Amino acid sequence: MMYNNYIKKISDRFESRFNEIDPEWNFDIGNEFEVELATLIDELLPDKFGVCRGFVTPMNGLAKGDDIIIYDKMNAPLVKPPNSQKFARKEYVPLEATYAYIEAKNTIELKNKNANTYIGKAIKQVADIKKLKRRSKPLSEIVRGADIQLLNLKNKIGKPKTLNPMFTAIIGRGVRINGKLETDIIKIKENLPDNTGDYGPDLIILGPNISLAPFYIDEQKTSKTFGINYESPFCIDDRHEMIVYQMTKMAYGFGLCSLLYALDYIKLDNMPWNQVLGETFKVASSVKES
C-alpha cells in the first residue's frame, strides 16, 4: 500500500478512538459520535482548515445543517469556546467560507423512515446544504482577483465546473435495517436508496468496511475508471454512479483522504467583507462636530 499503508493507518486510528469511548458512552443516544468524529478530523486536517459543529449560513437566508463543517479559519475565524469544550457549542459558519459539510450518524437506518437516523433524512440534510446559493468561482479565476478567460480552460472528467464547489459526505459507524444491526454488504447494498438525487452526497461511509464513492464514465461512455485512477471525489451531473465498495478496515481512511482530495481542489471565493461592513454602516450613527 502507498505511503507505508497511509489509508490503513488512518482507518486504524479512527477505529481505535471509537472503540476507546464505547465503554463510557452509549453511541445511540446523544451527539458523542459526532463530537468524536469532529475531533479526529480536526486533528488530522492541515491547520488552515477549521472544524466545528453547526450550521452553514448564507448572507441572506436560513441556515442549514447541524453537523460537522469544514471551513476557512484564516478568512472567517469563529469565536469559539476553549479547546476543552471545542465542539460543545454549535456555530454559524458563513456559506462563503465553507469547504465541506458532513452528516455524522453512529448507526444509519436504511429502511425505517421514521427513525431519526434514516439515511433519507441525512441525504436531505446534505441536499439542503448543496442547494444554498453562493457566487460560483469560474475556472478562469485561478488567481485571486484576476479572471484569465483567454486561456480557454477545460476541466477533466469528474471535476466541478467551478473552483468553489461544496463537498458533502455522510459518515456512519454502523448500519441498521429496520432497527437490526447489519454487516452483510450484499444486504446493505440491496437496501440502499436507488438514487441520491441531483444534490446527493459525494461520499458515504458505512462503518470501517463499506464506502460509496463516485465512479466515472469516460467521454465515449465505453468504460469506467476507479482505483489507481480515481478521477474525482465529487459527484458531477449524470456522468457518475455511486458505487458500493467493500474496503476491509480501510473505509474511514478512504473517507478522510477523499475529503483531503476535495479540499485540495476547492478554492473558495473572497469573503464579502465590503457588504458585511457596509451593512454595519446602515445601522451606525455618524458622529458630527458640534
N, C-alpha and C positions, 0 to 999 in steps of 0.2 A: 504494500500500500504506500501511496505517495507521502512524502514528508514524515517518514517514520510513524506511519499509522495515525496521522493527524486527526482524521474524522473519527476513528475508533476511540482515540484518547478523549476527545471532547464528549463523545457519547457516554463513555465510562464515567466521566466527571459528573455529567448530568444525573445519570442513574444512581451514582453513589450518593449524591446530595439528596435526591428524592428519597432514597432508602433510609438515610440517616434520620430524617424527620418523621418517618412513618410512626414510630412508637409514641411520639409526642402529639401529633395532630391527626385528627380524622379528616382526611382529604375530601370526603364527600360533603363536608359542611364548611362553609366559610370560604375565605379567599387565600388560604395558605399556599396552595399550589401556584396560584397566580403570583403571589409575592415571591416565592422561591424561584420561579422561572424568571421573573423580572430581575432578581438579584444575580442569578447566574449570567443572564445576557449582559447585564451591566458590567460584571467582572470581566467578561471576555471581549467586549467591543472596544475598539480604539477610543481614546479619551475625548475625541471631538464629538462623539455621539452621546447624547443624553438618553437615559431610560427612565420612564416614570409610568405610573398607572393613572389613567384619567380619560379625558375627553378631547377629541380633535375639534378645534374651534375656528370656524370661518370668521372673516371680518364682520360680515353681516349675515346672521342666520343662526340656526340652532346647532349647538354642539352635538356630536355623535360619538358613540362608542363608550366603553367604560373599562377597558382592559389595558394592555401594555402598549405604550407608544415609544417609538424611537424618534428622537428629534435632534435638531441642530442646536446644541447648547452654546456654541460660540456666538451665534447670531440672535438667539432667543433664550437667554438664561431664565430659569424659573426660580422663584423664591421658595425653596423647599425646606422642610424641617431637617434637623440634624441627621447624620448618617444612621444612627440607631433607629430612627423612625422614617427612613428614607421613602419607603413605599407604603406607609400607613395612610397617607392622605392622597386623594385623587386630585390631579392637576388639570388645568385647562391650557392646552398647547395650541398655539396658532397653527392653522392649516398650512400656511406658507413655510413654516419651519418643521413640518412633519415629514419624516422619511418613510416610516413604516408603522403599521398597526397590527397587533397580534391578539387574537381571541384565545384565551387560555382556559382550558377545562380539564379538571382532573380526570374525569371519565366523560366520554362523549356518547350520548344515546343516539342510535341510528334509526329507531322505529317509533318509539313513543313520542308523539308530537307534543304531548302535554308536559313532558319533562323539561325542567329548566336548562338542562344540558343538551337538549335535542340539537342535532347538527344543523337542522334547518334554521334555527334561531341564530346560531353562530354565523352561518352563511349570510343571513340578512344583516347582521351587525356589520360584517365586512363590506357588504354591498352598500350600506348606508354611508360608510366612510369613503368608498371609491367614488360615490356619486357627488361628493362635495366638490364644488367648483373653485378652482384657483387658476391663475393665469398659466397657460401652457408655455413652457420654455422651449422654443424651437431648437432643432439640432444645429442650426446655423449660429446659435448663440453660445458657441463653445467657450468663448472668452467673455467673462463677466463684463457687461456694459457695452459689448460690441456684437453686431449681427453680421456674420460673414456669409452673406447669401450667395455670392458669386462662385463659391466652391462646389455647388451642386451636390451636396452631401447625400449619400444613400445609406440607409440603415440596413443592417444584416437581419437575416431571418430571426424572428422571435424578439427582436429588440423594439422597445417602445418608439413611438413617433415623436415623442418629446423627451427632453432631458430630465424632467422632474415628475415622473410617474409616481404613484403611491404603491408601495409593496405591502401586501397583506397576507396573513397566514392564520391558520387555526392549529393550535398545538394542544394535544391531549396526552394524558399519561396512560389511559386505558379506554376500552370500548365496551359499551353495553348494547344489547339488543333486547328490547322490552324489559329492561331492568337487570338482565343477567349479564355478567361479565363474559366477554368473548375474546378469544385469542386466535381462532382459526381464520386465516387470511382469506380463504375462499368464502366463508360465511360473511365475513366483514365486507368483502368486495360485492357480494350479491345484495347486500342491504344498504350500500352507499347510494346517495342520490344519483340519478342518471345524468343530470346536468346541473352545474352550479351557477348557471346564468351568465349574462354578459359582464357582471361585476363580481364574479366569484373570486375566492381566494387564490393567490399564486402558489400556495403551498399548504398542504395538510399533513400533519404528523399525528399518527395514532399509536402512541406508545413507542418503545425502544426499537421496534422491528418493522414498522409499516409507515411508508411515506406515499403521498400523492404529489406528483410533480408534472409540469407541462412537458409534453412530448410533441416535437415539431415536425410538420410535413414540409418537404422541400418544395421549391417553386413549381416543379413538374408534378408534384403530388404522387411521386412514384416510390418514395422511401421515407423513412423516419430516422431521426438522429437522437441519440442519448448516450449515456455513459461517458466515455472519454471525450466526446464532442458535445457535451451538454450545452445546447445553444443559448438558453436564456432561462433565468429564474422567473420571468414574467409571463403571465397569460395574456396573449395579444390576439385579438379578433378571432376569426374562425379557423386559423391555421394550426391550432394546437388541440390536443386532447389531454385531459387529466388522467394519467395512468397510475395504477396502484403498483407499488414495488415492495417486495419483501427485502428488507435491509437488516439482517440479523445483528442486533446490538449496535447499529450504526445510524438509526433514523434521527436521533437528536443531533448528532454531529452533522449529518447531511442537512438538517434544518438550519442549524446555525451558519453553515458555510453557504447555503442558499441565500440567507439574509445578508451575509457579507458580500456575496456576488452582486446582489441587488444594490446594496449601499455603495459599492464601488462604481456602479453605473450612474446613480442618481446625482444630479447637480441641481440643487434647489435654486429657486429664483430668489432675488433680493427680498428681504423683509420690507414691507411698505411703510417705513418709518415716517415718510413725509405725510402720509394720510393719518397715521396714528397721532403724530404730534399736531397736525393740523386740526384734528378733532378736539384736542385739548384747548386750542386757541378759541374754539367756538364757545366754550363754557367758561373760559377765563376772562377776567376783567383787567383791562389795561390800566396802569397807574399813570395819571396825568399830573403834571406840575400844577400847583395851586397858584 
